Amino acid sequence: MTDVRAKKHLGQHFLTDENIAKKIADSLTLKGYTNVLEIGPGMGVLTKYLLEKPITTYVIEIDTESVEYLQTHYLKLSNRIISKDFLKYDISTYFNGEPFAIIGNFPYNISSQIVFRTLEMRDQIPEFSGMFQKEVAERICEKPGTKAYGILSVLTQAFYEATYLFTVSEKVFNPPPKVKSGVLILKRKENYKLPCNEKMFFAVVKAGFNQRRKTLRNSLKSFINSDNLKEHSIFGMRPEQLGVEEFITLTQMLSTDTKE
């Protein structure tokens, strides 16, 4: 079978640099799990290095042409090629509750959605490594106080230690994208259960940043019941000024707030 044709509607840009593929594969610590799921393997440039490791590698691929290519060229994968859409398939059931890491050269158009899906399955995913559009990778790892800091930053860093690893040139892809890429790793925190209502935490963070130019007193007014709480200094701040711990405190305050 000849090489797979990159499809624009799937956001495919095939990595051609073997050294970068190996560096991404080597970024995983492989501690506490034996299963690794690669999202969107394409023609397997990253897959081949995962198959060399003392882990069980699975791949999930929506592109049927890529699936056929992998079946032909990577016999080691055997029956571990999942021909599904990661965003629509409940992959957690596939692993029967066992932990698994996620890795990949992610399509830029769905990369943020992949992170949000990972957060939903955080109990099963101790580690996550992959390549994004550079600005998205930086946003995930960003600290408070900047315009880049937002929903993705807070929600990811609430449960994972996020580290930006290295930048990748657009020249090492076929076809080359119009932007640079960035590789990051997420390592789940040892104590990743939040000391607040986690569902409410997500809602508060999203509501705050959805009107990020407003103070929290205005953007979170639907969450505030008592007049006294409105006067607390934290509500005079804007969302980008708060770190994860402050958002946890904010959620705790709103959880115990009652109408007077």
Buried (B, 14 or more C-beta within 10 A) or exposed (E): EEEBEBEEEBBBBBBBBEEBBBBBBEBBEEEEBEBBBBBBBBBBBBBBBBBEBEBBBBBBBBBEBBBBBBBEBBEEBEEBBBBBEBEEBEBBEBBEEEBBBBBBBBBBEBBBEBBBBBBEBBEBBBBBBBBBBBBBBBBBBBEBEEEBBBBBBBBBBBBBBBBBBBEBEBEBBEEEBEEBBBBBBBBBBEEEEBEBBBEBBBBBBBBBBEBBEBBBBEBBBEBBEEEEBBEBEBBEBBBBBBBBEBBBBBBBBBEEBEEE
